[in-house]
Amino acid sequence: MTNTEIKTKNQPKKKAANIQVDKLRTFEGHPFKVLDDEDMGSLIESIRQQGIISPLIVRAIESTDEYEVISGHRRLHAAVKAGLSEVPALIYPLDRSEAMIAVVDSNLHRERLLPSS
């Protein structure tokens, strides 16, 4: 078995879906702010014109038909402002601890992080 096969086997199985925005919840304790600033205005306009190009990353909330956003809080906010009723998402089978790590990890590459106060 090659390293690539091992890495692929150990990764959680994700599922692509379009999810109603009213079924999505912000990750509790999300450490970064979503601002209604000029950049958000640009993102809203982009989504109006092109839709969401990069899907949100979510996890199912246990015992519900809802999902918690792991990555894509800004895209979700902009999609709601743009009037979208559903968004594309990748659903990962993560527990709460894995999800918290993924939330932080997914924001490490951003140039301008805005920690919540």
PLY file of the C-alpha trace (Angstrom):
ply
format ascii 1.0
element vertex 117
property float x
property float y
property float z
element edge 116
property int vertex1
property int vertex2
end_header
0.00 0.00 0.00
1.40 3.42 -0.95
1.49 6.52 1.27
-1.23 8.10 -0.90
-3.49 5.09 -0.37
-2.87 5.17 3.38
-3.66 8.91 3.58
-6.83 8.46 1.54
-8.01 5.53 3.68
-7.51 7.48 6.91
-9.38 10.60 5.78
-13.01 10.94 6.82
-15.54 10.30 4.06
-17.11 13.55 2.95
-20.39 14.01 1.15
-21.33 16.90 -1.15
-24.79 18.45 -0.81
-26.75 21.65 -1.27
-28.02 22.63 2.18
-30.80 25.06 3.09
-29.30 28.08 4.88
-31.86 27.76 7.68
-30.36 24.32 8.49
-26.87 25.79 9.03
-25.56 26.95 12.41
-22.45 28.97 13.15
-19.83 26.89 14.92
-20.31 27.56 18.64
-17.20 29.33 19.89
-16.02 30.24 16.39
-12.97 32.37 17.21
-13.11 34.70 14.18
-15.37 37.65 13.37
-17.54 38.03 10.28
-17.71 41.73 9.44
-20.11 43.67 7.23
-17.36 45.71 5.61
-16.25 46.57 2.08
-14.77 43.09 1.54
-18.10 41.56 2.56
-19.90 43.81 0.10
-17.60 42.54 -2.65
-18.22 38.94 -1.63
-22.00 39.46 -1.62
-21.86 40.93 -5.12
-19.62 38.09 -6.33
-22.05 35.50 -4.96
-24.98 37.30 -6.61
-23.20 37.14 -9.95
-21.43 33.76 -9.81
-22.86 31.85 -6.87
-20.64 30.14 -4.32
-17.62 28.67 -6.07
-15.98 27.03 -3.05
-18.36 24.93 -0.90
-18.70 25.38 2.83
-17.32 22.68 5.12
-19.88 21.47 7.66
-20.56 18.66 10.09
-23.90 17.14 11.02
-25.23 18.16 14.43
-26.07 15.00 16.34
-29.77 14.07 16.65
-30.92 16.88 14.32
-31.26 17.58 10.61
-29.00 20.64 11.00
-25.33 21.30 10.30
-22.57 23.26 11.99
-20.31 25.40 9.78
-16.64 24.55 10.14
-15.32 26.64 7.25
-17.21 29.22 5.23
-18.81 31.51 7.81
-18.16 34.55 5.60
-19.54 32.80 2.50
-22.66 31.77 4.40
-23.20 35.31 5.71
-22.74 36.73 2.20
-25.03 34.09 0.68
-27.82 35.01 3.12
-27.31 38.72 2.34
-27.38 37.88 -1.39
-30.72 36.12 -0.93
-29.65 32.52 -1.48
-31.83 29.87 0.16
-29.26 27.06 -0.11
-25.50 26.73 -0.40
-23.12 24.02 -1.59
-21.34 22.20 1.21
-19.08 19.27 1.95
-20.33 17.32 4.96
-17.56 15.73 7.03
-18.22 13.14 9.76
-16.40 14.96 12.57
-16.97 14.95 16.30
-16.85 18.19 18.30
-13.12 17.96 19.08
-12.16 17.22 15.48
-14.40 20.03 14.30
-12.76 22.57 16.63
-9.34 21.66 15.27
-10.68 21.94 11.71
-12.19 25.40 12.40
-8.84 26.77 13.55
-6.87 24.91 10.88
-9.10 26.17 8.07
-8.39 29.76 9.11
-4.61 29.50 9.53
-3.94 30.33 5.87
-5.94 33.59 5.91
-3.90 36.76 5.65
-6.11 38.94 7.81
-7.51 37.07 10.78
-9.89 38.99 12.99
-10.15 37.22 16.34
-13.41 37.77 18.13
-13.20 39.89 21.22
0 1
1 2
2 3
3 4
4 5
5 6
6 7
7 8
8 9
9 10
10 11
11 12
12 13
13 14
14 15
15 16
16 17
17 18
18 19
19 20
20 21
21 22
22 23
23 24
24 25
25 26
26 27
27 28
28 29
29 30
30 31
31 32
32 33
33 34
34 35
35 36
36 37
37 38
38 39
39 40
40 41
41 42
42 43
43 44
44 45
45 46
46 47
47 48
48 49
49 50
50 51
51 52
52 53
53 54
54 55
55 56
56 57
57 58
58 59
59 60
60 61
61 62
62 63
63 64
64 65
65 66
66 67
67 68
68 69
69 70
70 71
71 72
72 73
73 74
74 75
75 76
76 77
77 78
78 79
79 80
80 81
81 82
82 83
83 84
84 85
85 86
86 87
87 88
88 89
89 90
90 91
91 92
92 93
93 94
94 95
95 96
96 97
97 98
98 99
99 100
100 101
101 102
102 103
103 104
104 105
105 106
106 107
107 108
108 109
109 110
110 111
111 112
112 113
113 114
114 115
115 116
